Amino acid sequence: MIKVAVIDDYQNAFQQIVDVDKYKDKFEFKIFNEPFNDEKEAIIQLEDFEALFIMRERTPITKSLIEGLSKLKYIMTSGMRNNSIDLKATKKKNIIVCGTDINPNPAAEITWALILGLYRNMKQEIDNMFQGYWQTTIGFELKGKMLGLIGLGKIGSQVAKVGKAFGMEVCAWSENLNLSNANQLGVLPMNKEDLIKNSDIISIHLVLGEKYKNLITKKEFGLMKKTAFLINTSRGPIINENDLVEALKDEKIAGAGLDVYDKEPLPQDHKLRFLPNALLLPHIGYVTAENYSKFYLQMIENLKGCLKNKPLRLIS
């Protein structure tokens, strides 16, 4: 019997998706719905488990955590890339790490929820409706506005298509911009500085790495239009969070729509929570029934493959 810890299952989705009784002869599951207070608590809670089912970039799977879990043999993560796993440490301890497929469209969809929410003052109008008020703000139209995409991969390309459907001008920049893809989408390639200066909406769709950490800082906020909105559904550290708070507080830009943060869950007393021009979501870009089903069912499939010495979707 393999003991499996399903950690950071915030919505208690695992039991809704997986028929646990079906696997009771092979796996003993324990579900953790709350994040651990610290690594010490995580080690105490997880020390008896041979396998971890994890959601990427929730609990960090660090070298010290791995070294503290003497029985750990398998880690199954959502997605095929997880920067919060120390893969050198797992390799050293011969721990097998496997991933899953992930649908890119939910992140593109949540991007447009944030853009529309900001452009039409959705949060204020919804709150005011519950308080008995009617038509308290004036919104903006998307048609004719410039949408600047930082990153034009799978997600950025989907965002671009919707922008074009709304009648927007769309431009894009990244260090490895695919010019033929941009041309096919009708997206104007632009250097970073010009994109930041000219865009009415800037939306980030990059994979976080050292070269993109603190890509948007005080300098970039100084170049943006005062009427510009910044959207981040990628990874928090791409934007310098302190500089973002200052830019929003001083109204250097019109607002920001965020689904990702430096520290997650976002602390209850974080300054972003108290800014009226910040539209905040709790990193739900990938949180869909379709994705969760894919994650958990493929994690089980992966683990069964590992036990037969035929691991699937290996991450090295």
N, C-alpha and C positions, 0 to 999 in steps of 0.2 A: 504494500500500500504506500503510494507516494503522497507525502503531505505537501499541499499546495497552498500558498498564501496569495490571495487576490487582494492587492493593496490599492488604496486610493480610489475605491469604487464609490465615489461621492454620491451618486444617484441610486445606489443599490441595484445596478442594472444587471449584474452578473446572473443573479438568480431568476431574473425575468427572461433572460436569453437562454441560459443553459439549464437543461434538465439534469440537476445535480444527481438525482437518484440513478440515472442511467449510467453514471460512472462510479458508483459507490464501491464497486469491487476493485477499482484501480486507483482512484484518487480520493483523498480526504481533503476537502476544501475548507478553508477558513477565510472569511471575507472581512476586510478592514475598510470601513466606510469613512473614517476620519483620517486626516493627515497626522503623522506622528509629530509630537512636540519637538523632538530633536533626534539626532542619530543614535544617542545612547538608548532612548526608548525603542527606536526601530530595531536595534540589535537584540534587545531583551525580548521583544514581541515576536521576532522572526527567527530566533536561533534554532528552533526545532524543524524548520521547513527545508525541504530538498528543492523545491521549485517556487519561483515567484512569478506571478502574472502582474505586470505593471503597465500603467499608462505613462507614455513617454513624457518626460520633463515634469513629473509630479514629484515623487520622492527621489532624490538623487542617489544613485547606486554608486557610491564612492569607493575608493580603495579601502578606506578604514571600515566601511560597512561590510564590504565583501570579506575582508579579513576577519571580521567579527562573527561571520556566519559559517561555522565550520562544516555544517551539513549541506550547504547549498551546492547544487549540481547544475541547475537549469534556471535560466531567466528567459521569460517570454514577454516581449514588449510589443505594444501597439506601434505600427509603422516599421519601416525598414531602416530608420535612422533615429538614434536616440543619444543626444549629446550628454545626457546626464548619467550614462553608464560609463564607468572606467573600464574600457575594453582591454587595456593592458593588464589590469588586475584580474579580470575574468580569465584571460588567456593564461596567466601565470598559475591560476588555481584550477585550470582545466574545466572551467564552468562553460557550458554550452549556452550561447545567446542566440535566440531566434526572434524574428520579427513577423509582421503581418502586412497585408495589403492595406491601403487606406484610400478612400475616395477624396480626390482633390476638390470636387465641386462645393462641398459645404463651406469651405473657407472663402471661396469666391462669393457664395451667397450671403454669408454673414458680413462680408465687406460692403455689399450693397445695402444691407440692413442699416449699417452704421452711416453710410453716406446719405441715404434717404432720411434717416433719423435726424441727422444734423441739418441737412438742407431744408427740411420742412418742420423743424423744431418739434419733433414727435414727443420727446420726453416732457417738455413743458406743456404741450397741448393735452397730452394724456393726463398728466397730473392735474391740470386746471379743469378738465372735464369732470374729474372725480370731486373737485371742490365746487362745482356748479358754475364755472365760468365758460364763456363761449368766444372763440376766435380772439385769442389774446396776442398772437404773434404774426409776423409776415415772413413767409419763406422765400426761397429762391428756386429758380428753374435750372435744371441740368443742361438743357439744350443750349449748345453754343459755348459752354464752359470748357476749359482745358483740364483734362484729367492726366496727371503725371504719374506714371507707374515706375516705381523703383523695383525692377525685377519683372521679367516677361517670360517666366517659365509656365508650367501647367496652370497654376492659379492665376498669375498675372495675365495670361492670355485669355482666360475666361472672363476676367474682370474687364479686359479691353473690349471684348465682343459686346458685352452689355453696355459699356460706355458708348460704343459706336451706335448701338441700337437706340440709345437715348438721344442721338444727334450731337454727341460731344466730340470735341477734338481730343485725340489721345496721343500722348507722347510717352517715351520710355527710355530709361537708362539702366544699365548695370555694367559691371566690368566685363562680362562675357555675353553681351547682348547678341542674340541671333538675328542678324539683319534680314535674312530671308523670311524668317517668321514674322518679324515686325512689318515687312513689306506686304506679306500675305494678309496680315490683319488690318492693314491700313493705318499702322501706328508709326508716328514720326520718331525716328531715333534722335536723341538729344543728349548733350553732355549734362552732367549732374547739376552744375551751377545754373545753366539756362532752364532746366526743368524746374528747379526749386524756385527760381525767380518768376517764371511765367505761369505756373500751374495754379488753378483755382482749388483743385483737390489733389493732394499727394497721397498715394496709397503704396504701402510697402509690401513687397512679395519676394523676399530674399531668404535664402538659407543662412542662418546665423553662423558666422565663423569669425576668426580674429580680424579679418580684413573689413568686416561689416559692423563690428562692435563700435558703438558711438559714432555711427555714420551721420546721424542728425544731432547736432549740438547747437550751442548758442549762436555760432557763426551762421549756420543754415537758417535758423529761425529769423536772424536779422535780414536774410535775403528774401524771405517769403513775403507774399502780399499780406497785408493786414486782414484781408477778407478770406484768406486761404484756410482750408481745413486739412488736417493731417490724419490719416487713417493707418493704424497698425494692427494687422491680424497675423503677423509673422512671428516675431520674437521680441520681447521687451527690450533687451540690451542694445538693439539696433539704434534706438533713440536714447540719448542721455536723459534719464528720467528727471533729474533735478533741473536741467535746462528746459525741459518740457513744462514742468510745473511753473517755472518762472515766466515762460512765454505765454502760457494761458492766463496766469494771474495778472500779468501786465498788459494783456490783450495785444500782444505782438502778432498773434494770429487769431482767427475767428473762433477756432475750436479744434478739438481732437476727438476721434472715435477710436477707442482702444479695446482690444480683446486679449491683450498680452501685456505682461509686466515683468519687471526685474525679479521681484519676489512674488511667488504664487503659493497659496491664495494671497491676494492683496491684503496687507494688514488693515484692520478696521479703522485705524487712526491715520491712514495714509492721506497725504495732502490732496491727491487726485480726487478722492471721494467728495471733497468739499468745494470743487470748482464747478460753477454752473455751466461753463462752456466745454466740459468734458463729458462725453457720452461713453459710459463704461459697461462692458460685458465681462462675465467671469470666465474667460477662455473657453467659450462654447463653440468656437468655429468648427471643430471636428466632432462635436458632441451631437451625433444623430443616431437614431435607432439602426440605420443601415450600417454605419461605421462600427458601432458597438457590437453588432451581431458579427460582423466580419472579424473584428479584433478577437473577441472571446472564443468564437468557434475555431478560428485558425490557431489560437494559442493552444487549445486542447489538441488539435490535429498535430501541431508541432511537437508537443510533449509526447504524444503517442509515438510519433516518428523517432524521437530521441530514445525512447525505451526499446525500440527495435533496432537501434544503432543506424537509423536512417533519418537523421535530422532534416527538417524542411526549413527553408527560408533563413538559412544561417546568416548571422551578422558577424563579420570578422573585423 
